[in-house]
Amino acid sequence: WSTMESTKVCMNAQCGSTSTSGEWKRGWPMRSGELASLCDKCGSAYEQSIFCQVFHAEESGWRECNSCDKRLHCGCIASRFMMELVDNGGVTCITCAKKSGLFSVRLTSH
């Protein structure tokens, strides 16, 4: 009896693809400190910063960047590093935050 390769399941709840192949991509940081395992399709969308647009477009929680009006999926783990909260209660995309100097360095507390 040969040892079976472990089967991975894509961590995108809307996908759930399973495979034993090595074609997996890293996704968002999880609370455990590890990175989410995503199938090639979902991982590619995450790498291109379009994951939420592709998989969560109809869900609630979308806001617009205060500067460029880009749609941002607030409250979603897959997009939490793509935006900054601003003092007036709005949000700004990470690109506009860096341009304006609003980008804050996030420290991880243990």
For each residue, the residues with C-beta under 8 A, 3 or more apart:
1:
2:
3:
4: 20
5: 20
6: 20
7: 18 19 20
8: 18 19 20 24 37
9: 16 17 18 37
10: 15 16 17 18 37 38 39 42
11: 27 36 37 38
12: 15 16 27 38 39 42 51 55
13: 16
14: 55
15: 10 12 38 39 41 42 55
16: 9 10 12 13
17: 9 10 39 41 42
18: 7 8 9 10
19: 7 8 23 24 39
20: 4 5 6 7 8
21: 24
22:
23: 19 39 40
24: 8 19 21 37 38 39 40 43
25: 37 38 39 40 42 43 44 46 47
26: 35 36 37 38 43
27: 11 12 35 36 37 38 42 43 46 51 78
28: 35 36 46 77 78 80 81
29: 33 34 35 36 81
30: 33 34 35 36 77
31:
32:
33: 29 30
34: 29 30
35: 26 27 28 29 30
36: 11 26 27 28 29 30
37: 8 9 10 11 24 25 26 27
38: 10 11 12 15 24 25 26 27 42 43 46
39: 10 12 15 17 19 23 24 25 42 43
40: 23 24 25 43 44
41: 15 17 44 45
42: 10 12 15 17 25 27 38 39 45 46 51 55
43: 24 25 26 27 38 39 40 46 47
44: 25 40 41 47 48
45: 41 42 48 50 51 54 55
46: 25 27 28 38 42 43 49 51 78
47: 25 43 44
48: 44 45 51
49: 46 82
50: 45 53 54
51: 12 27 42 45 46 48 54 55 56 78 79
52: 55 56 57 73 76 78 79
53: 50 56 57 71
54: 45 50 51 57
55: 12 14 15 42 45 51 52
56: 51 52 53 59 61 73 76 78
57: 52 53 54
58:
59: 56 62 73 76
60:
61: 56 73 74 75 76
62: 59 71 72 73 74
63: 71 72 74 90 91
64: 69 70 71 72 91
65: 68 69 70 72 83 91 92 93 96
66: 86 88 90 91 92 96
67: 92 93 96 99 100
68: 65 93 95 96
69: 64 65
70: 64 65 93 95 96
71: 53 62 63 64
72: 62 63 64 65 79 82 83 91 93
73: 52 56 59 61 62 76 78 79
74: 61 62 63 79 83 91
75: 61
76: 52 56 59 61 73 79 80
77: 28 30 80
78: 27 28 46 51 52 56 73
79: 51 52 72 73 74 76 82 83
80: 28 76 77 83
81: 28 29 94
82: 49 72 79 93 94
83: 65 72 74 79 80 91 92 93 94 97
84: 91 92 93 94 97 102 103 104
85: 90 91
86: 66 89 90 91 92 102
87:
88: 66
89: 86
90: 63 66 85 86
91: 63 64 65 66 72 74 83 84 85 86
92: 65 66 67 83 84 86 96 97 100 102
93: 65 67 68 70 72 82 83 84 96 97
94: 81 82 83 84 97 98 103
95: 68 70 98 99
96: 65 66 67 68 70 92 93 99 100 102
97: 83 84 92 93 94 100 102 103
98: 94 95 101 103
99: 67 95 96
100: 67 92 96 97
101: 98
102: 84 86 92 96 97
103: 84 94 97 98
104: 84
105:
106:
107:
108:
109:
110:
